Every structure is written in C-alpha cells, then in structure tokens.
C-alpha cells in the first residue's frame, strides 16, 4: 500500500544544520569572519533496515501529512493529535463533532498544510420539516490547529446521502473528493481545497481515488452491472468508461484502489462471465486496461518503474511488472530455484517489502531477487517513507527510523 506523501516527505524531512563561529572584529579589521557549515543529512531513501524499537506516533484512524502523523480521537472530547515521525508531539487541538456523528478517517495533504475530516450526522427537523442527513467536510491546519474552512452538504431529493461513515478518498491542492455508500445507495461530492466550496456531486457514483484531474470510481449501469468510470475533477463530466462487472468490483482478497498515480486496480466478475474473477489495472487517464490478471490480485507501485502484484487466493503468487510497458519481469514461486512466493507488504523506490515464511525481508522490485533476507527484529511493516518504516499494531502507529 502506497503512502501518498513520499516525495514531499523526502523534502520536508531533509535536515540541514548550519553553524557559524566568529570573533567580533575590531573596528579597523576588514577580514570576513570565518564560517563553518555542517553537511546536510539526507534521510535514507529507500530504507532497507530499521530500528526494531519504534516511536509511538499515533493511533488509528490516522493519516500521514508532510513529515507527521495526524490521529483522530472521537472520545468524550474529540481531538486531533499530531506527532512527528521522530516521535515528538507537535500539536493537539479539539475538533467539533456532533453527538452520534459518524466521522471519517483523517486525510492529510502531501505538503502537510491541511488535515481533512468528513462528518455525517442527522439534522433534526422542526415543525413539518423532516430529519435529513448532512455531511460536513472540515479542513484544519495541523501546525496551528486552526480551522481553515467548513463546508456542510445537505441531502435532498436530487442527492441522497447514505447514512454511513463518509470517506475522503482523495485530495490535492485543488480538489477534495468525499464518498459514501450503503447497500445500493452511493454518492460522491467534490469540493474546493482552497475554501470548501462544493464543485459538483454525483449520486450513484462510488469514487475510489483522485489521479490528477481525474476522479476514478464506478457506477451501476443496468440491473447488477457496474462499470469503471473516470470523471473530470473540475466539473464531474465523464471522461471515460472502463470494464463492466457483474455486481460491484470488490473481492475480499483484492481491494479496489489506486496503484500509484497512474493506475487503478479493479477486481471482480467480468460482465457475463460467471464464476470468474479478473483483476484489471486501468490507466487512470483513459480507463483502458494496462494489465489483466486472472484471479484476485493486490498490486502496489514503487513510484519509479515497477509494479509488484501478489495473490494469496488458492495459492501464493507474486509477480513484478515494468511500470511503462506492463510486461512481466519476474514471478514467484520459482520451483527450479526453490524460491517461495512471499506476501506483499508495500513497495517503494525499487524495493518490495515482503513477508516470507522466515519473516520480513526485501526484494528488488525490478528483478525479484532477494535484497535483504531479514529486516532484523522488526515484526510488522505497513508503509515505507523516506527515512522511516511505519507499522500499525493493535491500533497503535509506530515509526521505525531507518538505519540503512
């Protein structure tokens, strides 16, 4: 699973230390004082070995935002806590959550400027006015705790809002995409990241992510048939349609999700093909399949030139593909070499982080060859960013500093 902020994190975590030493020159002196500068310390990227003892940096639900982790606590006094990946507390501030409201997981912008929440609650009617559902999207500055903006969205006859927890499935400097679904009711709303102004809404459309100027998702076309769809982020106009499925494109062993910035993974039963599961990696710009795999696969991009896919349904398999041509570069298991197929944890900058029968290890994402046969005493690894490995253990988020 990718972490959106990898590139920005590399910049924001670059530590430069400068010091200068000088004596006060006499009034007659024309010599410049000597200046000494320490070299910049670059975080390890990609990291391949980590300190086994991590720093507690948050709890679930959480988001990465810049070089920090923001966690939401919806207890008696709802709040957001922000920790740096080095374990240092940065900010804690209260949030406004109505009683019995359903609160989304937070979503952080890559540059660390905003943390977004979506809250669903029932607005009680008065007189002859009926109760109705309201979604409120709120943006906070994680550095100051100040509310940047708040945008309420009310249900109507034209926009049915499911009585379920909304999800923020994507956000960049321009657009925030909020989605919710319950049984056969779904809706997607897009807002301005600048001030929360609603841009458009699409009843019946289930968004899964934002890729540049395209919102990727799916909708029902007829009966139980669903279709992959790409909408313009600016106005919601349809840009493309993709493969059709019998039922929703979901599978317990393959989640519909974004794979890097240019691909989206859909797995389900192709329309008209009973008892068959197919995984498509779609081009987010055109909706065309770049890769078609039999069965339910989970794929990850290393954000460079490799895509790694794993399958654990009716056997254990793993394969690596060129991100440009999508040609297969390697696959496991390799019986001739007596190599097993591990389970994919994540991929980052040419490295696949996997779990074999011997524990956590790394593979070369481009060749499939073993890199590090062990990650030492580290037991869990869910995300990798420059300089850190991040694990989630029993709802607690830990950051492990890279040592190599």
Helices and strands as residue ranges (DSSP letters): H 6-12, E 18-19, E 36-37, E 55-59, E 62-65, E 68-73, E 79-84, E 89-94, E 102-103, E 107-108, E 115-123, E 132-140, E 147-154, E 167-171, E 175-182, E 185-192, E 198-203, E 205-211, E 214-222, E 225-232, E 238-246, E 257-259, E 263-270, E 278-283, E 289-294, E 298-301, E 306-311, E 317-322, E 328-332, E 343-348, E 351-356, E 359-364, E 370-372, E 383-385, E 388-393, E 396-401
